[in-house]
């Protein structure tokens, strides 16, 4: 099952009008370079986890216009037959470099570098941003929640609150990449080989004449995986005592009960009391799972209150990234063919953070040789050579007097080939491999960059040749006010 097979029209209309404009002006075969990047980490995070590369690959590999789609475009009375024929024969032949999925990245760094004709690079902009923005956002949100849980398992429970089926399915994938142990989403479990979890809802308990009968019925169906929802009526007065009754009956039959779930109320207080009751009844190994509108801030608070929670079911606030519902990824032209040569291009803005970095670029991560920790990132022009045997001095791209020199370091080039002249060369990763990559990436960051509140700003600097190129282009494009 591949939802990426018929997504050629997953684009903004102006992409098509620009493509047609290139065709009409005999420019469609001219080469350009675009960078996909973001300007700000989501959720007040100190980093962003990149997710969605696998779906980008699916999209590019299946990018083909079918007759039904071409007929629709023709019916709009905007495009001529020459444009429709160009789409009919379309295949992506460009080159895409990108970071390995699961890489931790920072603002203004190229995540994807797309080189190809005006025609093909323009078409794919919207879909690439749609895929990368969403999954990177949810993966980052999940990582923050997992950080707050401090080693406890986090279960993704958000499907019913997701912004549609695709957001639910691919959001579940991204959540697991970000560190969640499992998901309630069965379709995502099948598609991406994820661990799926779930027990019963309040409706199950309500359906039976009494709470204890509901618990007994569930225990009968799942004697070796019995986790009971205890807050339908009264958590401490009936829920936990009835669960203990059924757990004793299970134990007498040779089965070990698994746990309880609390979905409402004062979770800190209820979990402490429930833990005491379970321990006193002889069930110290029975786990307590909490749900109910959790996020990283709530979990951190509950941890500070010494809540006795062993696992966290997180739904709405994770799958929608409720406090930050979008990652502002952008796709900007950085070079264009003129007279057979690629010429650096820049976008100027009154907001300094919106001035783009021009040219054909690479990104390097600088690691400390002794600790293995990431120290800073350096964006360079692709033709630059960096010698690890020599000291490397970097400087802040705006406050240039802020400089750092590295001596005992190693470099890693972050952009690797994904497609070369239309051919896939990237080794595809399983979801578990990407999740493992995220864990290694986060482990390479010093703790101050991973703080949930007010994290330290990670250094992302420009090489001197790139910085100078940017200054030259800014000066060349200055507009002199009229007197």
C-alpha positions as a printed NumPy array, in Angstrom:
array([[  0.   ,   0.   ,   0.   ],
       [  1.575,   3.276,  -1.128],
       [ -0.327,   6.545,  -0.77 ],
       [  2.465,   8.334,  -2.651],
       [  1.474,   6.892,  -6.05 ],
       [ -0.959,   9.622,  -7.073],
       [  0.373,  12.822,  -5.557],
       [  1.486,  14.707,  -8.659],
       [ -1.203,  17.326,  -7.976],
       [ -0.197,  17.691,  -4.331],
       [  1.129,  21.131,  -5.128],
       [  0.15 ,  24.761,  -5.002],
       [ -1.367,  26.14 ,  -8.181],
       [  1.323,  28.774,  -8.528],
       [  3.944,  26.054,  -8.918],
       [  2.16 ,  24.991, -12.092],
       [  1.736,  28.533, -13.374],
       [  5.464,  29.172, -12.841],
       [  6.349,  25.915, -14.565],
       [  4.204,  26.901, -17.522],
       [  5.846,  30.321, -17.498],
       [  9.28 ,  28.696, -17.724],
       [  8.042,  26.623, -20.655],
       [  6.627,  29.625, -22.502],
       [  9.885,  31.558, -21.993],
       [ 12.144,  28.686, -23.092],
       [ 13.591,  28.392, -19.581],
       [ 12.222,  25.051, -18.413],
       [ 15.523,  23.197, -18.928],
       [ 17.697,  25.791, -17.185],
       [ 19.248,  24.444, -13.997],
       [ 18.624,  25.839, -10.519],
       [ 19.42 ,  24.922,  -6.932],
       [ 16.934,  25.114,  -4.065],
       [ 17.583,  24.689,  -0.333],
       [ 14.94 ,  23.352,   2.033],
       [ 15.467,  24.626,   5.584],
       [ 13.651,  26.138,   8.568],
       [ 14.246,  29.412,  10.372],
       [ 13.235,  28.528,  13.929],
       [ 13.129,  25.367,  16.043],
       [  9.582,  24.343,  16.989],
       [  8.121,  24.128,  20.493],
       [ 10.847,  26.374,  22.007],
       [ 13.234,  23.471,  21.404],
       [ 16.987,  23.764,  21.075],
       [ 17.013,  21.444,  18.047],
       [ 14.808,  19.882,  15.364],
       [ 14.706,  16.197,  14.458],
       [ 14.47 ,  15.655,  10.708],
       [ 11.864,  13.104,   9.667],
       [ 10.066,  12.322,   6.424],
       [ 12.954,  11.404,   4.116],
       [ 11.475,   7.972,   3.406],
       [  8.184,   9.524,   2.292],
       [ 10.036,  12.072,   0.15 ],
       [ 11.675,   9.121,  -1.604],
       [  8.284,   7.473,  -2.166],
       [  6.904,  10.715,  -3.563],
       [  9.775,  11.288,  -6.003],
       [  9.83 ,   7.677,  -7.181],
       [  6.098,   7.745,  -7.937],
       [  5.96 ,  11.233,  -9.433],
       [  4.005,  10.781, -12.659],
       [  1.003,  12.529, -14.184],
       [ -1.939,  10.31 , -15.06 ],
       [ -4.516,  11.061, -17.722],
       [ -7.222,  11.854, -15.172],
       [ -4.991,  14.513, -13.637],
       [ -4.001,  15.918, -17.017],
       [ -7.64 ,  16.146, -18.052],
       [ -8.417,  18.079, -14.903],
       [ -5.602,  20.539, -15.543],
       [ -6.736,  20.997, -19.132],
       [-10.262,  21.749, -17.907],
       [ -8.963,  24.754, -15.957],
       [ -8.418,  26.6  , -19.271],
       [ -5.138,  28.006, -17.945],
       [ -2.593,  25.817, -19.706],
       [ -1.944,  25.02 , -23.337],
       [ -1.511,  21.603, -24.859],
       [  2.276,  22.029, -24.898],
       [  2.301,  22.277, -21.088],
       [ -0.023,  19.296, -20.705],
       [  2.253,  17.258, -22.992],
       [  5.293,  18.305, -20.955],
       [  3.579,  16.987, -17.818],
       [  2.531,  13.808, -19.609],
       [  6.168,  13.001, -20.295],
       [  7.447,  14.187, -16.922],
       [  9.951,  12.198, -14.868],
       [ 12.181,  13.585, -12.15 ],
       [ 15.804,  13.584, -13.293],
       [ 17.275,  15.956, -10.752],
       [ 19.768,  15.456,  -7.93 ],
       [ 18.781,  15.689,  -4.267],
       [ 21.238,  15.724,  -1.401],
       [ 19.907,  15.652,   2.135],
       [ 20.637,  14.709,   5.706],
       [ 20.092,  11.169,   6.876],
       [ 16.636,  10.825,   8.362],
       [ 16.786,  11.195,  12.138],
       [ 19.537,  13.82 ,  12.054],
       [ 19.297,  16.675,  14.539],
       [ 19.397,  20.008,  12.679],
       [ 19.252,  23.703,  13.455],
       [ 17.825,  26.874,  11.887],
       [ 19.02 ,  28.018,   8.43 ],
       [ 20.879,  24.786,   7.626],
       [ 20.032,  23.08 ,   4.318],
       [ 18.145,  19.877,   5.059],
       [ 17.624,  19.102,   1.374],
       [ 19.618,  20.552,  -1.517],
       [ 17.744,  20.106,  -4.781],
       [ 19.485,  20.603,  -8.131],
       [ 17.634,  20.212, -11.399],
       [ 15.683,  22.023, -14.073],
       [ 13.369,  24.915, -13.285],
       [ 10.484,  22.706, -14.335],
       [ 11.089,  19.781, -11.987],
       [ 12.461,  21.61 ,  -8.955],
       [  9.477,  23.96 ,  -8.912],
       [  6.949,  21.139,  -9.057],
       [  8.193,  19.292,  -5.981],
       [  8.464,  22.243,  -3.574],
       [  5.043,  22.004,  -1.965],
       [  5.069,  18.242,  -1.424],
       [  8.576,  18.247,   0.051],
       [  7.619,  20.944,   2.539],
       [  4.337,  19.226,   3.372],
       [  6.092,  15.952,   4.222],
       [  9.179,  17.313,   5.946],
       [  7.503,  20.056,   7.969],
       [  4.897,  17.737,   9.474],
       [  7.018,  14.743,  10.371],
       [  9.95 ,  16.81 ,  11.642],
       [  7.57 ,  18.78 ,  13.856],
       [  5.988,  15.687,  15.418],
       [  9.315,  13.881,  15.842],
       [ 10.718,  16.904,  17.666],
       [  7.645,  17.209,  19.883],
       [  7.875,  13.51 ,  20.717],
       [ 11.555,  13.819,  21.623],
       [ 10.745,  16.618,  24.052],
       [  8.013,  14.544,  25.685],
       [ 10.304,  11.515,  25.915],
       [ 12.975,  13.727,  27.479],
       [ 10.477,  14.876,  30.102],
       [  9.55 ,  11.247,  30.865],
       [ 13.17 ,  10.552,  31.909],
       [ 13.354,   6.962,  30.748],
       [  9.708,   5.97 ,  31.227],
       [  8.021,   4.596,  28.103],
       [  5.826,   7.049,  26.188],
       [  2.913,   5.69 ,  24.146],
       [  1.517,   7.664,  21.198],
       [ -2.296,   7.787,  21.613],
       [ -3.261,  10.601,  19.239],
       [ -5.054,   9.116,  16.222],
       [ -8.556,  10.286,  17.166],
       [ -7.341,  13.882,  17.562],
       [ -5.017,  13.987,  14.549],
       [ -5.747,  16.394,  11.703],
       [ -6.958,  13.619,   9.41 ],
       [ -5.851,  10.059,   8.578],
       [ -2.49 ,  10.945,   6.994],
       [ -1.522,  13.155,   9.93 ],
       [ -2.44 ,  10.312,  12.267],
       [ -0.512,   7.628,  10.406],
       [  2.619,   9.587,   9.539],
       [  2.456,  11.417,  12.849],
       [  2.592,   8.07 ,  14.643],
       [  5.658,   7.14 ,  12.607],
       [  7.313,  10.444,  13.465],
       [  6.421,  10.067,  17.15 ],
       [  8.14 ,   6.691,  17.319],
       [ 11.147,   8.116,  15.472],
       [ 11.238,  10.828,  18.138],
       [ 11.408,   8.222,  20.902],
       [  7.917,   6.899,  21.671],
       [  7.948,   3.192,  22.442],
       [  4.692,   2.348,  20.67 ],
       [  1.465,   3.666,  19.194],
       [ -2.238,   2.942,  19.438],
       [ -2.507,   3.428,  15.655],
       [ -2.956,  -0.013,  14.096],
       [ -2.565,   1.141,  10.483],
       [  0.703,   2.877,  11.328],
       [  1.79 ,  -0.268,  13.148],
       [  1.215,  -2.352,  10.032],
       [  2.757,   0.132,   7.577],
       [  5.906,   0.866,   9.556],
       [  6.302,  -2.226,  11.754],
       [  5.627,  -0.294,  14.954],
       [  4.7  ,  -1.783,  18.308],
       [  0.962,  -1.26 ,  18.957],
       [ -0.65 ,  -1.004,  22.392],
       [ -4.086,  -0.504,  23.896],
       [ -6.468,  -1.985,  26.443],
       [-10.006,  -0.721,  27.063],
       [-12.001,   2.505,  27.12 ],
       [-14.419,   3.792,  29.742],
       [-17.258,   2.473,  27.559],
       [-16.052,  -1.081,  28.245],
       [-16.407,  -0.555,  31.97 ],
       [-19.778,   1.17 ,  31.556],
       [-21.133,  -1.69 ,  29.44 ],
       [-21.074,  -4.184,  32.324],
       [-23.413,  -4.261,  35.328],
       [-20.491,  -3.39 ,  37.612],
       [-16.892,  -2.251,  37.415],
       [-15.524,  -5.46 ,  38.888],
       [-17.446,  -7.543,  36.33 ],
       [-15.961,  -5.422,  33.539],
       [-12.499,  -6.016,  34.938],
       [-13.13 ,  -9.769,  35.246],
       [-14.33 ,  -9.955,  31.662],
       [-11.239,  -8.192,  30.402],
       [ -8.977, -10.377,  32.54 ],
       [-10.693, -13.452,  31.097],
       [ -9.954, -12.274,  27.556],
       [ -6.367, -11.163,  28.279],
       [ -5.112, -12.948,  31.389],
       [ -1.43 , -12.354,  30.586],
       [ -1.825,  -8.755,  29.451],
       [ -4.317,  -7.338,  31.891],
       [ -4.065,  -3.571,  32.327],
       [ -7.237,  -2.028,  33.761],
       [ -8.662,   1.473,  33.411],
       [ -9.546,   2.464,  36.989],
       [-11.037,   5.971,  36.814],
       [-14.484,   5.399,  35.27 ],
       [-16.328,   5.913,  38.584],
       [-13.98 ,   6.569,  41.497],
       [-10.305,   5.785,  41.169],
       [ -9.414,   5.191,  44.811],
       [-12.773,   4.125,  46.26 ],
       [-13.689,   1.514,  43.636],
       [-11.3  ,   1.447,  40.683],
       [ -8.066,   0.401,  42.351],
       [ -9.768,  -1.899,  44.919],
       [-11.68 ,  -3.699,  42.149],
       [ -8.505,  -4.018,  40.114],
       [ -6.746,  -5.542,  43.114],
       [ -9.608,  -8.041,  43.517],
       [ -9.274,  -9.147,  39.897],
       [ -5.471,  -9.203,  40.089],
       [ -5.685, -11.6  ,  43.038],
       [ -8.03 , -13.837,  41.045],
       [ -5.617, -13.778,  38.092],
       [ -2.689, -14.601,  40.326],
       [ -4.575, -17.544,  41.81 ],
       [ -4.939, -18.878,  38.257],
       [ -1.207, -18.548,  37.617],
       [ -1.192, -15.248,  35.718],
       [  0.673, -12.055,  36.57 ],
       [ -1.355,  -8.841,  36.289],
       [  0.185,  -6.071,  34.248],
       [ -1.052,  -2.676,  35.38 ],
       [ -3.641,   0.061,  35.774],
       [ -4.299,   3.245,  33.842],
       [ -5.417,   6.586,  35.282],
       [ -7.01 ,   8.933,  32.745],
       [ -8.385,  11.787,  34.853],
       [ -8.158,  13.628,  38.13 ],
       [ -5.138,  14.729,  40.147],
       [ -2.687,  12.27 ,  38.644],
       [  0.113,  13.077,  41.085],
       [ -2.043,  12.379,  44.139],
       [ -3.973,   9.459,  42.628],
       [ -0.837,   7.706,  41.423],
       [  0.838,   7.953,  44.834],
       [ -2.216,   6.566,  46.588],
       [ -2.716,   3.854,  43.983],
       [  0.94 ,   2.827,  44.266],
       [  0.58 ,   2.524,  48.038],
       [ -2.576,   0.434,  47.709],
       [ -1.036,  -1.876,  45.101],
       [  2.145,  -2.357,  47.121],
       [  0.235,  -3.099,  50.299],
       [ -1.88 ,  -5.643,  48.399],
       [  1.267,  -7.441,  47.255],
       [  1.51 ,  -6.081,  43.696],
       [  4.701,  -3.99 ,  43.608],
       [  5.367,  -4.979,  39.98 ],
       [  1.991,  -3.791,  38.693],
       [  2.665,  -0.666,  36.623],
       [  0.722,   2.6  ,  36.623],
       [  0.128,   4.318,  33.294],
       [ -1.153,   7.891,  33.043],
       [ -2.97 ,   9.582,  30.178],
       [ -5.197,  12.704,  29.975],
       [ -3.959,  15.692,  27.91 ],
       [ -0.303,  15.221,  28.76 ],
       [  2.651,  17.032,  27.242],
       [  6.291,  17.662,  28.188],
       [  5.405,  20.446,  30.606],
       [  2.751,  18.417,  32.416],
       [  4.973,  15.356,  32.61 ],
       [  7.86 ,  17.447,  33.95 ],
       [  5.562,  18.885,  36.594],
       [  4.298,  15.457,  37.6  ],
       [  7.875,  14.227,  37.828],
       [  8.718,  17.16 ,  40.091],
       [  5.759,  16.154,  42.279],
       [  7.145,  12.591,  42.476],
       [  4.076,  11.094,  40.813],
       [  4.264,   7.298,  40.772],
       [  3.822,   6.832,  37.042],
       [  5.614,   4.114,  35.063],
       [  4.384,   4.959,  31.556],
       [  2.744,   7.856,  29.752],
       [  0.014,   7.779,  27.118],
       [  0.185,  11.037,  25.169],
       [ -2.395,  11.939,  22.541],
       [ -3.706,  15.321,  21.438],
       [ -0.774,  17.473,  22.501],
       [  1.684,  15.187,  20.709],
       [ -0.055,  14.315,  17.45 ],
       [ -1.071,  17.941,  16.83 ],
       [  1.958,  19.533,  18.528],
       [ -0.712,  21.689,  20.106],
       [  1.477,  24.502,  21.425],
       [  3.321,  24.805,  18.089],
       [  1.145,  23.43 ,  15.278],
       [  3.533,  24.033,  12.363],
       [  7.222,  23.944,  11.505],
       [  8.056,  26.873,   9.261],
       [ 10.208,  25.086,   6.734],
       [ 10.891,  26.965,   3.494],
       [ 12.291,  26.168,   0.043],
       [ 14.428,  28.935,  -1.379],
       [ 16.378,  29.43 ,  -4.589],
       [ 20.117,  29.57 ,  -3.884],
       [ 21.612,  29.362,  -7.401],
       [ 20.418,  29.615, -11.018],
       [ 21.888,  28.953, -14.417],
       [ 23.002,  31.978, -16.403],
       [ 25.022,  31.571, -19.609],
       [ 25.715,  27.965, -18.731],
       [ 26.983,  28.691, -15.205],
       [ 25.284,  28.383, -11.81 ],
       [ 25.157,  31.863, -10.308],
       [ 24.522,  32.316,  -6.538],
       [ 21.149,  33.87 ,  -5.707],
       [ 19.964,  35.573,  -2.538],
       [ 16.648,  36.714,  -1.095],
       [ 16.875,  40.074,   0.68 ],
       [ 14.614,  41.051,   3.562],
       [ 14.312,  43.856,   6.101],
       [ 14.373,  41.045,   8.673],
       [ 18.006,  39.831,   8.868],
       [ 16.93 ,  36.278,   9.765],
       [ 15.033,  36.065,   6.458],
       [ 18.016,  36.878,   4.268],
       [ 18.935,  33.583,   2.639],
       [ 22.375,  32.004,   2.344],
       [ 23.359,  31.98 ,  -1.348],
       [ 25.18 ,  29.456,  -3.461],
       [ 25.749,  25.717,  -3.725],
       [ 26.429,  24.674,  -0.134],
       [ 27.392,  21.896,   2.254],
       [ 26.924,  21.566,   6.011],
       [ 29.564,  20.191,   8.39 ],
       [ 29.141,  19.156,  12.018],
       [ 32.149,  19.774,  14.245],
       [ 32.665,  17.111,  16.931],
       [ 35.041,  17.219,  19.865],
       [ 37.457,  14.305,  19.467],
       [ 37.652,  13.519,  23.178],
       [ 33.996,  13.675,  24.2  ],
       [ 32.39 ,  12.91 ,  20.844],
       [ 29.952,  15.747,  21.479],
       [ 28.765,  18.099,  18.739],
       [ 30.333,  21.537,  19.154],
       [ 28.943,  23.579,  16.28 ],
       [ 27.849,  23.4  ,  12.64 ],
       [ 29.465,  25.186,   9.713],
       [ 27.7  ,  25.982,   6.433],
       [ 30.188,  26.243,   3.571],
       [ 30.287,  26.599,  -0.185],
       [ 30.476,  23.144,  -1.728],
       [ 33.859,  23.74 ,  -3.32 ],
       [ 35.554,  24.559,  -0.013],
       [ 38.068,  22.148,   1.503],
       [ 38.379,  21.854,   5.275],
       [ 41.57 ,  20.325,   6.704],
       [ 40.967,  18.575,  10.039],
       [ 44.7  ,  18.687,  10.746],
       [ 44.593,  22.47 ,  11.028],
       [ 42.847,  24.656,  13.639],
       [ 39.386,  25.731,  12.544],
       [ 38.061,  29.143,  13.534],
       [ 34.396,  29.954,  13.101],
       [ 32.559,  33.192,  13.798],
       [ 28.993,  34.317,  14.392],
       [ 27.422,  35.332,  11.054],
       [ 25.994,  38.579,  12.492],
       [ 28.148,  39.308,  15.557],
       [ 31.388,  38.506,  13.79 ],
       [ 33.626,  39.309,  16.772],
       [ 32.246,  36.194,  18.488],
       [ 34.776,  33.561,  17.423],
       [ 35.613,  30.003,  18.438],
       [ 38.702,  28.021,  17.431],
       [ 38.745,  24.21 ,  17.395],
       [ 41.929,  22.164,  17.472],
       [ 41.068,  18.601,  18.561],
       [ 38.02 ,  18.019,  16.381],
       [ 36.577,  15.911,  13.593],
       [ 34.174,  16.914,  10.833],
       [ 31.144,  15.165,   9.409],
       [ 29.535,  16.297,   6.164],
       [ 25.777,  16.13 ,   6.761],
       [ 24.389,  16.287,   3.219],
       [ 24.547,  12.925,   1.462],
       [ 23.161,  11.902,  -1.949],
       [ 19.564,  10.71 ,  -2.062],
       [ 18.832,  10.98 ,  -5.797],
       [ 21.52 ,  11.488,  -8.436],
       [ 20.174,  12.432, -11.865],
       [ 16.845,  10.886, -10.979],
       [ 18.243,   7.615,  -9.608],
       [ 17.798,   6.661,  -5.953],
       [ 21.182,   6.091,  -4.295],
       [ 20.178,   6.446,  -0.63 ],
       [ 19.955,   3.303,   1.498],
       [ 16.435,   3.226,   2.832],
       [ 16.078,   2.872,   6.606],
       [ 13.5  ,   1.118,   8.718],
       [ 11.624,   3.153,  11.295],
       [ 13.605,   1.454,  14.052],
       [ 16.886,   2.372,  12.358],
       [ 15.786,   5.996,  12.165],
       [ 14.7  ,   5.924,  15.812],
       [ 18.117,   4.547,  16.792],
       [ 19.751,   7.31 ,  14.759],
       [ 17.765,   9.932,  16.704],
       [ 18.913,   8.446,  20.003],
       [ 22.56 ,   8.661,  18.905],
       [ 22.098,  12.199,  17.626],
       [ 20.546,  13.415,  20.873],
       [ 23.256,  11.677,  22.863],
       [ 25.834,  13.695,  20.892],
       [ 24.369,  16.99 ,  22.164],
       [ 25.429,  18.549,  25.447],
       [ 22.542,  18.675,  27.971],
       [ 22.218,  22.465,  27.767],
       [ 21.006,  22.165,  24.156],
       [ 18.309,  19.684,  25.192],
       [ 16.761,  21.672,  28.037],
       [ 12.99 ,  21.873,  27.688],
       [ 12.973,  25.528,  28.763],
       [ 15.402,  28.188,  27.525],
       [ 17.914,  25.826,  25.89 ],
       [ 21.371,  27.089,  24.999],
       [ 21.62 ,  28.297,  21.39 ],
       [ 23.646,  25.874,  19.273],
       [ 26.284,  27.513,  17.061],
       [ 25.57 ,  27.506,  13.335],
       [ 28.104,  29.644,  11.503],
       [ 29.009,  30.452,   7.912],
       [ 32.444,  29.852,   6.451],
       [ 34.34 ,  33.017,   5.609],
       [ 33.94 ,  32.564,   1.798],
       [ 30.174,  32.013,   2.163],
       [ 29.83 ,  34.91 ,   4.592],
       [ 31.719,  37.188,   2.193],
       [ 29.602,  36.05 ,  -0.771],
       [ 26.468,  36.824,   1.223],
       [ 27.73 ,  40.297,   2.142],
       [ 28.669,  41.026,  -1.474],
       [ 25.256,  40.004,  -2.761],
       [ 23.47 ,  41.996,  -0.076],
       [ 25.488,  45.075,  -1.047],
       [ 24.898,  44.501,  -4.772],
       [ 21.147,  44.305,  -4.225],
       [ 20.769,  47.299,  -1.942],
       [ 18.14 ,  49.777,  -3.087],
       [ 19.127,  53.409,  -2.727],
       [ 16.159,  55.461,  -1.476],
       [ 15.042,  58.219,  -3.82 ],
       [ 15.452,  61.765,  -2.515]])
